[in-house]
Amino acid sequence: MRHRTAVVLALTALTLPLLVLGQKKAAAPADDQSSLVITFKDGRQKSYSMSDIARIEVNTPARAAVATKGQNRFLGKWRVGDGAGSHFFITLKEDGVAEKTTGASHGTWVVVDNEARISWDDGWHDTIRKTGSSFEKVAHRPGRSFTDEPDNVTKADLTEAQPL
């Protein structure tokens, strides 16, 4: 239910500005009613036909707020597998910043459905989640989303928990 609420809020946030902009302009042609128009900060607009859109994802920017209760269990330094038999470290910070010791070292993270979802600057997406009595790291290559088939799943161990 929480996921559906987040999706509805995200779509509302995307469409509300479009409705306001639509009122300022002349009515769109009848065949243009089923499209999504994105207006960029520099004023450019890009229109997408709704029939071409399979999914809309909105990344949450890094937050400066204090960690939430569900976020606390993920704070700290994690030793995770790289999917090729080696390992690296991921550090999840209270302000929503993520760091890793391989590839693009910077990213952001949020807790969604009791798992830490990390979006890296190089396009990779990692998830750290509890499975039974242990944790695992799930990796998705650039161009894939958190809900797609993972590229690898490895063990994840919290080596240094951050104090709260």
C-alpha positions in Angstrom: 0.0 0.0 0.0 2.9 2.3 0.8 4.4 1.7 -2.6 1.1 2.6 -4.3 0.8 5.8 -2.3 4.3 6.8 -3.3 3.6 6.1 -7.0 0.4 8.2 -6.8 2.2 11.1 -5.1 5.0 11.0 -7.6 2.6 11.0 -10.6 0.6 13.8 -8.9 3.9 15.8 -8.5 4.7 15.3 -12.1 1.3 16.1 -13.5 0.2 19.0 -11.3 2.7 21.4 -12.8 1.7 20.3 -16.3 -2.0 21.1 -15.4 -1.0 24.5 -14.2 1.1 25.1 -17.3 -1.7 23.8 -19.5 -4.1 26.5 -18.1 -1.7 29.2 -19.1 -1.5 28.1 -22.7 -4.1 27.5 -25.3 -5.8 24.1 -25.1 -3.8 21.3 -26.6 -5.1 19.6 -29.7 -7.4 16.6 -29.1 -4.7 14.1 -30.3 -2.2 15.5 -27.8 -4.3 14.7 -24.7 -2.6 11.4 -23.9 1.0 12.6 -23.6 3.4 13.5 -20.9 5.3 16.8 -21.3 8.4 17.5 -19.3 9.6 21.1 -19.0 13.3 21.5 -18.1 14.8 24.2 -16.0 16.1 26.0 -19.1 12.6 26.1 -20.6 13.0 23.3 -23.1 10.0 20.9 -23.3 9.9 17.2 -24.3 6.7 15.4 -25.0 6.2 11.6 -24.7 3.2 9.7 -25.9 1.6 7.8 -23.0 1.4 4.7 -25.1 5.3 4.7 -25.3 5.8 4.9 -21.5 6.1 1.6 -19.6 7.1 3.1 -16.2 8.0 6.4 -14.6 10.6 6.5 -11.8 11.4 9.5 -9.8 14.7 9.5 -7.8 14.6 11.1 -4.4 17.3 13.7 -3.8 19.7 13.3 -0.9 18.1 14.4 2.3 19.7 16.4 5.1 17.2 15.2 7.6 17.8 12.9 10.5 17.6 9.2 9.7 14.2 7.5 10.1 13.7 4.5 12.2 13.7 2.1 9.2 16.8 3.7 7.9 18.8 3.2 11.1 19.6 -0.5 10.5 21.3 0.3 7.2 23.6 3.1 8.4 27.3 2.3 8.3 29.9 0.5 6.3 28.9 -2.7 4.4 31.3 -5.4 3.0 29.5 -6.7 -0.2 30.4 -9.0 -3.0 31.0 -7.7 -6.5 29.4 -10.6 -8.4 32.8 -11.8 -9.6 34.2 -13.4 -6.5 35.7 -10.3 -4.9 34.3 -7.7 -2.6 34.1 -4.0 -2.0 32.7 -1.6 0.7 29.5 0.5 0.6 29.0 3.2 3.3 25.5 4.5 3.8 25.3 7.9 5.6 22.6 9.5 7.6 22.1 12.3 5.1 21.2 10.0 2.2 24.7 9.9 0.7 26.3 6.6 -0.3 29.9 5.9 -1.0 31.6 2.8 -2.4 35.2 1.7 -2.9 34.8 0.6 -6.6 33.5 2.3 -9.7 31.7 5.7 -9.3 32.2 6.3 -5.6 29.2 8.6 -5.0 25.5 7.9 -4.9 22.3 8.5 -2.9 20.1 6.0 -1.0 16.7 5.7 0.5 14.7 3.0 2.3 11.9 1.6 0.2 9.9 -1.5 1.4 12.4 -2.2 4.3 15.4 -2.3 2.0 18.2 0.3 1.2 18.0 1.3 -2.5 21.2 2.9 -3.7 21.5 4.9 -7.0 25.1 5.4 -8.1 26.4 8.2 -10.3 27.6 5.6 -12.8 24.0 4.3 -13.4 24.3 1.1 -11.3 21.6 0.4 -8.7 22.3 -1.7 -5.6 19.9 -2.9 -2.9 20.8 -4.1 0.5 18.1 -6.1 2.2 17.5 -8.6 5.0 16.9 -12.2 3.9 16.3 -14.5 6.9 18.9 -13.8 9.5 21.5 -12.2 7.1 21.7 -9.4 4.5 22.3 -9.5 0.8 23.3 -7.0 -1.9 21.5 -7.0 -5.2 23.0 -5.2 -8.2 21.4 -3.9 -11.4 23.5 -2.5 -14.3 22.8 0.9 -15.9 19.5 1.0 -17.8 17.8 -1.4 -15.4 15.6 -0.5 -12.4 15.3 -1.9 -8.9 12.4 -4.2 -10.0 14.2 -5.7 -13.0 16.1 -9.1 -12.9 19.4 -8.5 -11.0 22.8 -8.8 -12.5 24.1 -10.4 -9.3 23.2 -11.2 -5.7 25.9 -11.4 -3.1 26.3 -11.5 0.7 26.3 -8.2 2.6 27.8 -7.8 6.1 27.6 -4.6 8.2 31.2 -4.1 9.4 30.9 -0.7 11.1 27.5 0.5 12.2 27.2 4.3 12.5 26.3 5.5 15.9 23.0 7.4 16.1 
